Amino acid sequence: MSETQTQPLDGILVADFTQVMLGPCATQLLGDHGADVVKVERAGAGDLSRATLPSDPDGAQNPIYCSLNRNKRSIALDLRDERDRAVAHELVRRCDVVVSNFRPGVMERLGLGWEDVQALNPRAIYALGTGYGTEGPYARKGGQDMLAQAMSGVMERRADDSLPPQIFATTLADYSAGMHLFQAILLALMARERTGRGQRVEVSLYDAMLSMQMQEATHELMRDAPLNWAAMPHTGAFPTTDGALVLVGAFRANPVADICAAIGIEDLSQQARFATFDALVEHTAAFRAELAAVFATNTTAHWIERLEAADLLCAPVRSLSEALDDEQTAVNGMVLEIERPDGPPLRTVASPLHLSDTPAQVRLAPPALGEHTDELLAELGFAVERT
């Protein structure tokens, strides 16, 4: 992108009251694509993610915090204090978007609820990320990624029903809801171009998890029967002599015959128990055991080569470190290095959005707590020296 070319969200001012992950991953994308994101943090403490792991005093070197807060300016305020609330209100008067992800009622108690913001700035988009929504029996229940996995049915579904439910090892709900919140904000900004009015937009962890299961949920609703892609009989993860691989025998007229031919064993589809899909479902464990015994005799690379030669869908099971070091990761530009004036460069994950003319840009490293307080007070017309 040329130095004179603008980004899609240049000129958009965001008052960001979010913390942890749902909200910050949405507002970071807004910042990546040009928005001026003002991170409003609690004086003396800041975003909870600053202290998620042992860190420096203000959390600016914390990997969890750093992964979610580039391209933002931090102002530290005590919103219980009348003077600091006046600063927040002035920011809201000038901004295009107000984003929060507190439990319902918190922003209202701070004088920053939907009606308060509408009175201050009718053009502002009011974006909420919640655990379960703002109404209903769970509205005031604590929202958290793993709880949403459990409450939505995601955790209960697994490839092997004989195993206990497992927490998914990355933040499915937070990230999904954050991406939906980002999308909702963009849609509301587009609508404002036509109407001149702001609107309230809301996303919850719970709804994001239900939406992620759209295929399974629709199958359940229409046929009153479960659907579990990971439990499909010709799909699975199989240990090898030096690791593991995943095989997906989909989009084939006779996947059993094709898999058997690729790995050099007799055609198991000739056996009655594996001859039809219904029979295969009934004997899934036996079929997988046949494959597992073969895959355990050689390396992952050996089997991947044979399966790919037959155009079967497969992949090695890798660690995150291996994925980060992969050439494809480098080609896609997904490892980002951010220069910092007070320390070594920060290495993190880049935006997954690849725009040919207006790509994401890094303008600011993740800020220290209150790093831009004086700068922002001056911009908002307040005296920098406050007692």
N, C-alpha and C positions, 0 to 999 in steps of 0.2 A: 504494500500500500504506500502511495506517495505521501510525503510529509504534509501536503496541502489537502489531501483527501479526508473527508470527514467519515466518522463511523456512524452506524445506523442510529445510535442513541446519544450522539453528541447533543448537548443542550438539555438533556433530561437530568433533573436533580432528584435524587432518591434519599429520603429520610429513613435510614435503616435501623430499626429498633430490634433486630433479630439477634439470636445467639445460637450456639451449638451447631446444628447442621442444616435442618430443613430450610430455614430462612437464609442463612449465609451462603449456601451453595447457589441459591437463586439470585441473590444480590451480587455475588461475585461475577456471574455471567452477565448481568446488566452492566457491571463495571468493565468487564472484558470487551464489551462492544460499545463503549463510549460514554455510558452514564457516569455522572458525578455522584458517587455513593458516599454519603456521610453516615458513618457508623456511630450511632449514639450509644455510649457505654456507661455503665454504672461507675461513678467516680470511686477510685480505690480498689475496684474489683474487676470490672470489665466483663466481657464475654466469658461465660463459663468454660468455653473450650480453651481459654488461655491456661487453665489449671487442670485440664484433663489428665495430663501426664506431668511428672516432675519437670519443672521448667525454670527459666529465669524469672526475675521478679515481676515483669509486666507481661510475660507470656509471648513476647514477640518472636522468640526462637522456638516456640512449641510447634512440632510438626502438625498436630491436629489443627491448631489455630491457623497456621500458615497455609494449610491446604485449602482454606475456605475464605480467605480475607485479603487477597491481593486487590489492587485497584480500588481501595477504599481509603477515606480519610477518617480518623478517629477523633471524636470529641467526647470528653468525659464530663458527665453531668449527674447531679443528684436531683432526680425528678421529684423528690419530696420537698425540695427547696423552691420557694416561690420564684426566686430570681432565675434559677436554672430552668424551671418550667417555662418561664417567659422566653428563654433562649430556644427551647424546643418548639414552642408555639410559633416563634418567628421563622424557624426553619420550615415548619409545616406550611406556613403561609406562602413560602416561596417555592416549595417543592412540587414536583409532578407526581411523585409516588411516595406513599407511606407504607412501610412493610414491617410487620411484627409477627412473632410466633409464640407469644405468651399464652397461658391458659385464658379462656374467656373471662372477661371482667377486669383483667390487669390493666389494659390500656384505658379502660373507662375510669378506673380509680385514679389514673395519672392525668385525667382530663384530656385524653387523646383517643377516645373512642370514635366510632364512625360518625356519630352526630356532631361531636366536638370538631372533628377535622372538616366535616362538611361546612360547618359555620365559619371556620377559619379560611377554608380554601375549597370552594365548590368544584374546582377543576382537578383536585387531587384524586389519584387512584388509591384506594384504601385496600391493601392486600394483606390477608390473614393466612397464616399457616397454623393449623391446630392439630391436636391429637385425633379427635373424633368428630369435630364439628362444633358449632357454637350453640346448638340446641340438642335436646334428646337426653337419654339417660346417662350417657357417658361424657357429656359436654365438659364437666368439671373434673373428670378423671385424668390423672397424669398421663400425658402422651409421650411415648418413647418408641423408638424403632422396633425393638424386640417385642414389645407389648403389641404393637400393631401387627407384626408377623403372627403372633399367637391368636389375637382376637379375630383376625380376618380369614383364618383357615389356611394361610400359607404354610405355617409351621407344621400343621397336622398332615399335610400331603407330603409324602416322601416316596422314594423309589422302592423301598423295602418296608412293608408294613410291620415286619417283625422287629424292626429297630425302634427305639423310643424317638419321640419328636426331637428335632435338633434345631437350635438357633442358627439361622443362616449367618455365615461368618463375615458378611459385609453389610453395610447399611442400606438394605433394599428400600425400606419405607421412607427414610429421610431423603435419600437421593431422588427417588421417584416423585415424592411429593414436592421436593424443591424444583424439579424440572417442570412439573405441572404448574407450580406457582409462577415460575419464569414465563411460561407460555401464557398464563392468564393475565399477567401484567402487560405483556405485549399486546394481547387482544384488547384489553381495556384502553391502552394508549391509542390503538387504531380506531376504536369506537369514539374516543374523545375527539379525534380529528374531524369527525362528522357532526357530533352533537355538542361539543364544547363543554361537556360535563364529565366529571369524574364518576366513578362507580366503585362499589365494594366488590372485591373478588375474594373467594375463600377456597382453600385447599386443605385437606386433612390427610394425615398418615393412613388412617383407616380406609378412606375412600381410594387413596392411591393403591393400596394393597388389593382392594376389591377389583379395581380397574385393571390391575396387572394380570388378574385371573379372568379376563373377559371371556376367553375361550372355554375354560373350565366351568365358569359360572353359567354361561349360556347353555352349555351342555347339561349342567345340573338343572337349570330352570326349565329347559325344553323337554328333556328326556328323563328327568328325575333319576339320574345315574351319574356316578363320578367319572371324571376324565383325568388321567394322570399320565402325561407324556413320558415322565421318567420311568414309569413302570411298564412301558411298552416292551414286549418280550424280546424283540431283536434290537433293543437299545440297552446300553449299559457301560459301566466303567470296569475295566479288567486289568488286574495287576500283570506286569511282565517281569522279566528277570532284572530289569533296572529301573522300573518305574510303573507307569500305568498309562492306559489309553482309553479314550471314549469312542464307542462305535454307535452310529445311528443308522439303523437299517431301514430308512424311510424312502418313500418314492420309488419303490421297486414292486414289480408284479410278484416276484418270488424272492424276497430278501434272504430267506434261509438258504436257498440254493446258491445265491450269489455269494453270500458270506462264506459258506462251506467251500466253494470253488476257490475263493481268494486265499483262504488259509490252508488249503490242501488237504481237506478231510472229505469223507464220504458225504453225499448229499442227504442231510438229515431230514429234508422235506419229504423224502420217500417213506419215512416212518409215520405211521398214523398219528402219533401224539404230536408231531410237528408239521403235519401236512396242511392244515388250515389255520387261519388266524385264531379262530375260537379255540381250537385244540392247543395251539401254541400258548395262548393266554392261560389256559388251564395248567400247562406244563412249563411255564416260564422258568421256574427254578431249575428244572432239569436241563432245559436248553442252554441257559446261561452257564450251568456247570460244565456242559460239554465245551463251550467256547472258552471258559476260564482255564480249563485244563490245557488247552492248546496254547493260548496266549502266554501262559506261565512258562513255556519252554524256550522263549527267545526274547530278544530285546524289543523295546518300544519302536525303535527306528526300523527294525526288520519288519514288524507287523504293519506299521504305517505305510511303508513302501509297498507291501503286497496289497493292502486294502485300497490304497490310492490308485494303484495300477488297475484295479477293477472299478474305479470311480465310485467307491463306497465312501460315505461321509465318516470321517474319523479325525482324531486329533490327539496329540500327547497331552497328558495331564501334567501341567507345569506349575512351578511356584511363581509367586508374584515377581520375585527377583529375576527369574528367567524371562518372564514376559517383558519386564522393563528393559532388559538387556537385548531384546530381540530386534533384529534389523527392521522388521515391519513397524515396530514402535517408533524407531528413529525416523523412518521414511514418513510416517504419519505426523511427525512433530509432536508426539504426545508427552515427551519429557521436557519440561520447561525450566530454564535457569534464569533466576531473577537476581540482578545485582542489588546489593544493599550497601549503603555507605558505612555501616557500623559493624560489618561482619562478613563472613564468607558468603559467596552466592548461595541463594536458596534454590534447591532443586525440588520440583513438584510436578504434578500432572497438569497438562495444558487443557484448554477448552476443547471439547470434542466437536465443536461446530466449526466447519471449514468453509469459509466464504471466500470466493475467488477475488472479489474486488474490495471487500471491507472485512478482512480477517480480524480476529481478536488481537488486541494489543495489550502489553503490560506497561502501564505508566507508573504504577506505584507498587512498592513492596508491601506486604502485610504490615500495617502500622503498629507501633507501640501504643499502649493505652494512653489516650489523650494526646497523642503526638501532634494533632492538628487543632487542638482546642483554641489556642490563641489566634491562629490564622482564621478559623471559622467564626470566632466571636467578632473579630474585626469585620469580616465579610457580612455578618448579620447585623452590624451596627451597634454592637455592645462594647463596653469598655473592656479592654484586655485585662487590666488590673482589677481583680475582684477580691474582696475581703471575705 
